[in-house]
Amino acid sequence: MNQNSIKIQTEPRVLFVDMNSFFARCEQQDNFWLRGRPVAVCVYTGKFGFAIALSVEAKRMGVKTGMRLNEAMKICPELIPVESHPERYRQFHTKIINVLKRYCPEVIPKSIDEAIVNLTNYKMVYPDTVFIAQKIKEDIKRDVGDWLTCSIGIAPNAFLAKLGSDIGGYDGLQLITTQNIDEKLTPLKLSDLPGIGKNMAYRLERAGILTPLQMRYTAPERLKAIFKSIEGIYWHYRLNFIETGMAVTDYKGMQAMRQISADKRSNPEYINQLFLTLCTTLERRMVHHHFYCRNISFVVKYVDESCWHDGFSITNPIQDAISLMRMIKIRVARFEETTQSPPVLNDKISGLRIMVTDFVNNGKMLYSLFEDVNRGETARKTMYAIQQKFGADKLRRAVEVTEGKVVADVIGFGCVKDLTDLDYMIADEN
């Protein structure tokens, strides 16, 4: 679904819904005793675990996302570390999306806690978008969870609606129009614009563009020269009511990563199991999108901030986790043998990351190159279909289980591309 256009949109008909402190709020929704208290959601709740998400109360106490728990507890001794529950967040996400789809089918999930509702073609049905935004807030509280809040931005395009949700504050509602946009941009810094990082802000400032308001009135050709790409023209579009943010594009790459806590680093069995879990995560995504990959990269991070990296291409595209893992291990073993270096996978590891790119759609593959490719893909699809219907713990390959335990599931803020219409229908029925 591509709803982008080079036509200027003058009416504020696009809503950007951003759930507040989503992971922490989901935990507080399901556990009454966490409500109103500072909460840190972590993959691991040990001393050196990281806070991957925080409740509003924890943020107000000065705790920052990414802090180690021992550092966070010094700032906020009342902080409550809670282990993450990815499946819980997915369930809340799908319920929220179904609430939004009551108003129109043109709903685009942008991440696990964000979504666009495009009411451009529903003016006769919903003449007042502010009223609809208020109704969405009420519906989420009533039908999904009374502790779940969201900030909503309303604007003529998705980017400005996103900006509105950011500047509107906690549980806010911000309307950006052709009449008030200059007023809304005036107090902002370049880095306040979603998508403008420090380096790009520095480049703009060196070119004499010091504020978002100046950027809005800069000629698109000059922005293109500053950005050194067509992206500069897109920025002119975004700030001048032209839609660029509602295309649902295919994957260019997929990655799976995990931080490793201090108490797990010295356990080779755990490292091996985590390695397989990351490969299996990528397999599941490729199966869902009917992709096979031809490019693989592998990064090992260590506690001293150094890293080991390898990337390689393959002639015959692959999809299954076991092949992916075996190829990476062969490369690692070859490196160790050639350089006579210590083991790459050692007790100083702080994180693993695997990325696959250069996808081939299975409908375009030359099946004669692969042995039993149809049978293998059918088996993987069947396995994931059973897991989707009956639960991920009901069917697993033997290699995925260690002493009866499976490496815990994790989730990222952007992980919604793998959810299907069926997921949303199932959530709506539950």
C-alpha positions in Angstrom: 0.0 0.0 0.0 1.7 3.2 -1.2 -0.3 6.4 -0.3 2.5 8.8 -1.1 1.9 11.7 -3.6 3.6 14.8 -4.9 0.3 16.7 -4.4 0.2 19.2 -1.6 -2.2 18.2 1.1 -3.7 21.2 2.9 -6.2 19.6 5.3 -5.0 17.9 8.5 -6.4 14.4 7.8 -3.5 12.2 8.9 -3.2 10.9 12.5 0.0 9.6 14.0 -0.7 7.5 17.1 2.3 7.0 19.5 1.8 4.8 22.5 3.4 6.3 25.7 6.2 4.2 27.3 4.6 1.2 25.7 6.5 -1.7 27.0 6.4 -0.4 30.6 2.7 0.5 30.3 1.9 -3.0 29.1 3.6 -4.4 32.2 1.7 -1.9 34.4 -1.5 -2.8 32.7 -1.1 -6.5 33.5 0.3 -6.0 37.0 -1.7 -3.5 39.1 1.0 -3.2 41.7 3.4 -1.7 39.2 1.1 1.2 38.4 2.4 4.6 39.4 5.9 3.2 40.2 9.2 3.5 38.4 9.6 0.5 36.2 12.5 -0.6 33.9 11.8 -3.3 31.3 14.9 -5.5 30.7 15.8 -8.6 28.8 17.9 -9.6 31.8 17.2 -8.2 35.3 20.7 -9.0 36.7 23.0 -6.3 38.1 24.4 -5.5 34.7 21.3 -5.9 32.6 20.1 -3.0 30.5 16.9 -0.9 30.7 15.4 -1.3 27.2 12.2 0.6 28.1 11.1 2.8 31.0 7.9 3.9 32.6 7.0 7.5 32.8 7.8 7.5 36.5 11.3 6.1 36.0 12.0 8.7 33.3 10.9 11.5 35.6 13.4 10.2 38.2 16.2 10.7 35.7 16.7 7.1 34.5 17.7 6.8 30.9 17.0 4.0 28.3 20.1 1.9 27.9 21.4 2.4 31.4 22.8 -0.6 33.2 20.6 -1.5 36.2 23.3 -1.0 38.8 23.7 2.6 37.5 20.0 3.2 37.3 19.4 2.0 40.8 21.8 4.6 42.1 19.7 7.3 40.5 16.4 5.7 41.5 16.6 3.2 44.3 12.9 2.6 44.0 13.3 1.3 40.4 11.6 -2.0 39.8 13.3 -4.2 37.1 10.8 -6.3 35.1 11.8 -9.0 32.6 10.4 -8.2 29.1 7.4 -10.1 27.7 7.5 -9.7 23.9 4.4 -11.7 23.2 2.4 -9.5 25.6 3.5 -6.4 23.7 2.6 -8.0 20.4 -0.9 -8.8 21.7 -1.5 -5.3 22.9 -0.1 -3.9 19.6 -2.5 -6.0 17.5 -5.5 -5.0 19.7 -4.6 -1.4 19.3 -4.3 -1.7 15.5 -7.7 -3.3 15.4 -9.2 -0.4 17.4 -7.7 2.0 14.8 -9.1 -0.1 11.9 -12.6 0.5 13.2 -12.4 4.0 11.8 -10.9 3.2 8.4 -8.9 0.4 6.8 -6.0 2.7 5.9 -4.0 2.0 9.0 -0.2 1.6 8.7 1.7 0.1 11.7 5.0 1.9 11.8 6.5 0.1 14.8 5.3 -1.9 17.8 4.1 1.3 19.4 3.3 3.6 16.5 0.7 3.7 13.7 -0.6 6.0 11.0 -4.4 6.5 10.5 -5.0 8.1 7.1 -8.4 9.7 7.1 -7.8 11.7 3.9 -10.5 9.8 1.9 -13.0 9.9 4.8 -13.9 13.5 5.1 -17.6 13.0 4.8 -17.6 10.3 7.4 -15.2 12.0 9.9 -15.3 15.8 9.3 -13.6 16.5 12.7 -10.2 14.7 13.1 -9.6 16.2 16.5 -12.8 14.5 17.8 -11.8 11.2 16.2 -8.3 11.4 17.9 -10.0 11.9 21.2 -12.3 9.0 20.5 -9.3 6.8 19.7 -7.7 7.6 23.0 -11.0 6.7 24.8 -11.4 3.5 22.8 -7.9 2.3 23.6 -8.4 2.9 27.3 -11.8 1.2 27.3 -11.2 -1.7 25.0 -7.4 -2.5 25.3 -6.2 -1.2 28.6 -7.2 1.5 31.1 -3.5 2.2 31.8 -2.5 2.6 28.2 -2.1 6.2 26.9 -1.0 7.6 23.6 0.1 10.9 22.1 -1.6 11.8 18.8 -0.4 14.2 16.2 -2.8 15.4 13.4 -1.4 17.0 10.2 -1.7 17.1 6.4 1.0 14.4 6.1 2.5 11.6 8.1 5.8 13.3 8.9 4.2 16.4 10.4 1.7 14.2 12.3 4.6 12.3 13.8 6.2 15.6 14.7 2.9 16.6 16.3 2.9 13.5 18.5 6.4 14.2 19.6 5.9 17.9 20.6 2.4 17.2 22.0 3.9 15.7 25.2 2.7 12.8 27.3 -0.9 11.7 26.5 -1.0 14.8 24.2 -3.0 15.8 21.2 -1.4 18.2 18.7 -2.8 19.7 15.5 -0.5 21.0 12.8 -2.1 22.9 10.0 -1.0 25.1 7.1 -2.0 28.1 9.3 0.0 27.2 12.4 3.0 25.3 11.1 5.4 28.2 11.3 4.4 28.8 14.9 4.9 25.1 15.7 8.4 25.0 14.1 9.7 28.2 15.6 10.8 26.9 19.0 12.3 23.7 17.7 15.9 22.8 17.0 16.9 20.9 13.9 17.6 17.8 16.0 13.9 17.9 17.2 12.8 16.8 13.7 12.3 13.0 13.5 15.1 11.7 11.3 17.6 14.6 11.7 20.5 13.3 13.7 23.5 15.3 15.0 25.6 14.8 11.9 22.9 16.0 9.6 22.0 18.9 11.9 25.7 19.9 11.8 25.8 19.7 8.0 22.7 21.9 7.7 24.1 24.4 10.2 27.4 24.7 8.2 25.3 25.5 5.2 23.6 28.3 7.0 20.3 26.5 7.9 20.0 26.8 11.6 16.3 26.0 12.4 13.5 23.9 11.1 11.7 27.0 10.0 14.6 28.1 7.8 14.7 24.5 6.5 11.0 24.7 5.5 11.6 27.8 3.4 14.9 26.6 1.8 14.6 25.7 -2.0 14.4 21.9 -2.6 17.4 22.1 -5.0 19.6 23.6 -2.3 18.5 21.0 0.3 19.3 18.3 -2.3 22.8 19.7 -2.6 23.3 19.8 1.2 22.0 16.3 1.7 23.9 15.2 -1.4 20.9 13.1 -2.5 17.2 13.3 -3.4 16.5 13.0 0.3 16.9 16.7 0.5 13.9 17.2 -1.8 12.0 14.7 0.4 12.7 16.9 3.4 11.3 19.9 1.5 8.2 17.8 0.8 7.7 16.8 4.4 7.9 20.3 5.7 5.5 21.6 3.0 2.6 19.2 3.2 3.5 16.7 0.6 3.2 13.0 1.6 6.3 10.9 1.7 5.8 8.7 4.8 3.0 6.3 3.9 4.7 3.7 1.7 5.0 0.2 3.0 8.3 -1.0 1.4 9.9 -4.4 1.2 12.8 -5.3 3.4 16.3 -4.3 2.2 17.8 -6.3 5.1 16.9 -8.1 8.3 18.9 -8.4 11.4 18.7 -10.1 14.8 20.8 -9.1 17.7 21.1 -9.7 21.4 23.1 -8.3 24.3 24.7 -10.9 26.6 24.7 -10.5 30.3 27.9 -11.0 32.4 26.5 -14.2 34.0 25.9 -15.8 30.6 29.2 -15.0 28.8 31.1 -17.9 30.3 28.5 -20.5 29.3 29.4 -21.9 25.8 26.1 -23.8 25.7 24.1 -20.6 26.1 26.2 -18.7 23.5 25.6 -21.5 21.0 21.9 -21.6 21.8 21.6 -17.8 21.5 23.5 -18.1 18.1 20.9 -20.5 16.9 18.0 -18.4 18.2 19.2 -15.4 16.2 19.4 -17.5 13.1 16.0 -19.0 13.7 14.5 -15.5 14.1 15.9 -14.5 10.7 14.6 -17.8 9.2 11.1 -17.1 10.5 11.1 -13.6 9.0 12.4 -14.9 5.6 9.8 -17.7 5.5 7.0 -15.2 6.2 8.1 -12.9 3.4 9.1 -15.8 1.0 12.7 -14.6 0.9 16.0 -16.3 0.5 19.2 -14.4 1.3 22.5 -14.1 -0.6 24.4 -11.9 1.7 25.3 -12.6 5.4 27.2 -10.6 8.0 28.0 -11.5 11.6 29.2 -9.1 14.3 30.6 -10.1 17.8 30.9 -7.3 20.3 33.1 -7.5 23.4 33.1 -5.9 26.8 36.0 -3.7 25.9 33.9 -2.1 23.1 35.9 -3.8 20.3 34.1 -6.1 17.8 34.8 -8.8 15.3 33.0 -8.6 12.0 32.7 -10.7 8.9 30.5 -10.5 5.8 30.2 -12.8 2.8 28.1 -13.6 -0.2 26.8 -17.0 -1.3 25.9 -18.3 -4.8 22.9 -20.4 -3.7 20.5 -18.3 -1.6 19.4 -19.9 1.7 16.5 -19.5 4.1 16.9 -22.1 6.9 18.6 -21.3 10.3 20.8 -24.4 10.4 22.5 -23.6 7.0 22.9 -20.0 8.1 24.5 -21.0 11.4 26.7 -23.6 9.8 28.1 -21.1 7.2 28.9 -18.5 9.8 30.7 -21.1 12.0 32.7 -22.2 9.0 33.8 -18.7 8.4 34.7 -18.2 12.1 36.7 -21.4 12.2 38.6 -20.5 9.0 39.5 -17.1 10.5 40.8 -18.7 13.7 42.8 -21.3 11.8 44.3 -18.7 9.4 45.2 -16.1 12.0 45.9 -18.4 14.9 43.8 -16.1 17.0 42.0 -16.9 20.2 38.3 -18.1 19.8 36.0 -15.5 18.4 33.2 -16.7 20.6 34.8 -16.4 24.0 33.8 -15.3 27.6 34.3 -11.6 26.8 31.3 -11.4 24.5 28.8 -8.6 25.2 26.6 -9.0 22.1 25.9 -10.9 18.9 24.3 -9.6 15.7 23.5 -11.4 12.4 22.3 -9.6 9.3 21.0 -11.0 6.0 20.5 -8.9 2.8 20.3 -9.3 -1.0 17.0 -11.1 -1.0 15.6 -13.4 -3.7 11.9 -14.0 -3.8 11.2 -17.8 -3.9 8.9 -17.3 -6.8 11.8 -16.1 -8.9 14.3 -18.8 -7.9 15.6 -21.5 -10.1 14.4 -24.5 -8.1 16.7 -26.9 -10.1 19.6 -25.5 -8.1 18.2 -26.7 -4.8 17.7 -30.1 -3.3 14.3 -30.6 -1.8 13.7 -26.8 -1.6 10.0 -27.1 -1.8 9.8 -29.8 0.9 12.1 -27.7 3.2 10.2 -24.5 2.8 6.8 -26.3 3.2 8.1 -27.9 6.5 9.2 -24.5 7.8 5.9 -22.8 6.9 3.9 -25.6 8.5 6.0 -25.4 11.7 5.4 -21.6 12.0 1.7 -22.0 11.2 1.3 -24.4 14.1 3.2 -22.1 16.4 1.1 -19.2 15.3 -2.1 -21.1 16.0 -1.2 -23.0 19.2 1.7 -21.1 20.7 5.4 -20.9 20.0 6.1 -23.4 22.8 4.0 -26.2 21.3 6.4 -27.2 18.5 10.1 -26.6 18.3 13.0 -28.3 16.6 15.2 -30.3 19.0 18.2 -28.1 18.3 16.3 -25.1 19.6 16.0 -26.5 23.1 18.7 -26.7 25.7 18.0 -28.7 28.9 14.3 -28.1 28.3 14.7 -24.4 28.2 14.6 -22.0 25.2 16.4 -18.7 25.0 13.9 -16.0 25.9 12.1 -14.1 23.1 12.9 -10.5 22.5 11.3 -7.7 20.6 12.4 -4.4 19.1 10.4 -1.2 18.7 10.3 -1.7 14.9 9.2 -5.4 14.8 5.8 -5.3 13.2 6.6 -6.2 9.6 6.4 -9.9 10.5 2.8 -9.5 11.7 0.1 -10.6 9.2 -3.6 -9.8 8.8 -4.2 -13.1 10.5 -2.3 -12.0 13.6 -4.6 -9.0 13.8 -7.8 -11.0 13.3 -6.7 -13.5 16.0 -6.0 -10.7 18.4 -9.4 -9.2 17.7 -11.1 -12.5 18.5 -9.3 -13.0 21.8 
